[in-house]
Amino acid sequence: MSTFVRDPCGFICIVITYIAVFYADYVVVKWVVMQTMQDSLWAPFHVVLFNTVIFLVSFSHLRAMCSDPGAVPLPQTRMDFSDIHSGSNAALLQNEDWTVCTRCETYRPPRAHHCRICKRCIRRMDHHCPWINNCVGERNQKYFIQFLVYVGVLSTYAIVLVVVSWVRPCLDCSTEITVKQSRILHCIILVMESSLFGIFVMAILYDQLEAIANDETTIEQLQGPQGNVSWHKVVMSHICRLPCYNTVGPTRSSGNTHSV
């Protein structure tokens, strides 16, 4: 499957992600480390370590974005839906719990769902994530989880550096008003950004680990009885899709055909 999804909302989310990451790098290096640790060996240590985490964030994000999430191969010929419930096709659907996707016009294995944005059926599809402009499925979920972990580490690291820089006395810091004001402003923005992204990715990471522990994807949980779905799961599923997406909730039709 071509993993390049032509989705404007996904492009916007990717741009926002990298702007936030590189802005954090700019603030930490220029306004935190170089302003408060310029004469210390901690300065190169934190610069190298912080940028190493940024590299891991970018690498895992690219892997999650560019990897095939587990797309079901398209058939070489169009299906004849008139014989779905007859012969070997009926046996396949009943005995192995396969379903038919009327959009892809193909048979798909159990626990595969159709993504309206990617326009493909994805094995063990968890959800479509605009932040990686790709589905989270069977083959790229591990990269998505790595991305969430590294973003959480980066957010925590940035907040800790800002707090330490303000708690520790800094005799060599510039006393110019404009410099101090700029440093305060950038640090406040960085803390707000890191807190927002950190809480967001930790909530998604919790949902991902919970889904793995229960062997149940987010879509499968939302398809189940509404009383069994926690309120934060519903909220996070809508935040992940963002307002620029139409509702991608599960819909079912009669027989052995369904789509998401």
ChimeraX attribute file (.defattr): number of C-alpha atoms within 10 A of each C-alpha:
attribute: neighborCount
match mode: 1-to-1
recipient: residues
	/A:1	13
	/A:2	9
	/A:3	16
	/A:4	13
	/A:5	17
	/A:6	12
	/A:7	14
	/A:8	12
	/A:9	16
	/A:10	23
	/A:11	16
	/A:12	13
	/A:13	17
	/A:14	18
	/A:15	12
	/A:16	12
	/A:17	17
	/A:18	14
	/A:19	12
	/A:20	16
	/A:21	19
	/A:22	13
	/A:23	16
	/A:24	24
	/A:25	20
	/A:26	14
	/A:27	19
	/A:28	25
	/A:29	20
	/A:30	14
	/A:31	21
	/A:32	25
	/A:33	22
	/A:34	17
	/A:35	20
	/A:36	21
	/A:37	18
	/A:38	14
	/A:39	11
	/A:40	11
	/A:41	9
	/A:42	12
	/A:43	17
	/A:44	15
	/A:45	11
	/A:46	17
	/A:47	16
	/A:48	13
	/A:49	12
	/A:50	20
	/A:51	16
	/A:52	13
	/A:53	16
	/A:54	21
	/A:55	13
	/A:56	17
	/A:57	22
	/A:58	18
	/A:59	15
	/A:60	23
	/A:61	24
	/A:62	15
	/A:63	17
	/A:64	28
	/A:65	25
	/A:66	17
	/A:67	21
	/A:68	20
	/A:69	24
	/A:70	21
	/A:71	26
	/A:72	19
	/A:73	14
	/A:74	15
	/A:75	11
	/A:76	7
	/A:77	8
	/A:78	10
	/A:79	15
	/A:80	9
	/A:81	11
	/A:82	7
	/A:83	11
	/A:84	20
	/A:85	15
	/A:86	10
	/A:87	9
	/A:88	11
	/A:89	13
	/A:90	14
	/A:91	14
	/A:92	17
	/A:93	21
	/A:94	13
	/A:95	8
	/A:96	10
	/A:97	13
	/A:98	20
	/A:99	23
	/A:100	20
	/A:101	20
	/A:102	14
	/A:103	14
	/A:104	19
	/A:105	15
	/A:106	20
	/A:107	24
	/A:108	24
	/A:109	18
	/A:110	13
	/A:111	17
	/A:112	26
	/A:113	27
	/A:114	24
	/A:115	20
	/A:116	14
	/A:117	18
	/A:118	20
	/A:119	12
	/A:120	21
	/A:121	27
	/A:122	28
	/A:123	21
	/A:124	24
	/A:125	26
	/A:126	24
	/A:127	21
	/A:128	22
	/A:129	19
	/A:130	23
	/A:131	22
	/A:132	22
	/A:133	25
	/A:134	26
	/A:135	31
	/A:136	28
	/A:137	25
	/A:138	17
	/A:139	19
	/A:140	20
	/A:141	20
	/A:142	16
	/A:143	19
	/A:144	23
	/A:145	21
	/A:146	19
	/A:147	24
	/A:148	25
	/A:149	19
	/A:150	21
	/A:151	26
	/A:152	21
	/A:153	18
	/A:154	25
	/A:155	24
	/A:156	17
	/A:157	18
	/A:158	22
	/A:159	21
	/A:160	12
	/A:161	18
	/A:162	20
	/A:163	14
	/A:164	12
	/A:165	18
	/A:166	13
	/A:167	9
	/A:168	9
	/A:169	10
	/A:170	12
	/A:171	8
	/A:172	11
	/A:173	14
	/A:174	12
	/A:175	9
	/A:176	8
	/A:177	9
	/A:178	10
	/A:179	14
	/A:180	15
	/A:181	11
	/A:182	12
	/A:183	16
	/A:184	16
	/A:185	12
	/A:186	19
	/A:187	24
	/A:188	14
	/A:189	14
	/A:190	23
	/A:191	20
	/A:192	14
	/A:193	18
	/A:194	24
	/A:195	16
	/A:196	12
	/A:197	20
	/A:198	21
	/A:199	14
	/A:200	17
	/A:201	19
	/A:202	16
	/A:203	15
	/A:204	18
	/A:205	19
	/A:206	13
	/A:207	18
	/A:208	21
	/A:209	12
	/A:210	14
	/A:211	16
	/A:212	12
	/A:213	9
	/A:214	9
	/A:215	10
	/A:216	15
	/A:217	21
	/A:218	22
	/A:219	19
	/A:220	17
	/A:221	17
	/A:222	18
	/A:223	15
	/A:224	11
	/A:225	9
	/A:226	11
	/A:227	8
	/A:228	9
	/A:229	14
	/A:230	11
	/A:231	10
	/A:232	12
	/A:233	16
	/A:234	14
	/A:235	10
	/A:236	15
	/A:237	20
	/A:238	15
	/A:239	12
	/A:240	16
	/A:241	19
	/A:242	17
	/A:243	10
	/A:244	10
	/A:245	14
	/A:246	10
	/A:247	11
	/A:248	18
	/A:249	12
	/A:250	14
	/A:251	10
	/A:252	11
	/A:253	8
	/A:254	6
	/A:255	11
	/A:256	17
	/A:257	17
	/A:258	18
	/A:259	21
	/A:260	19
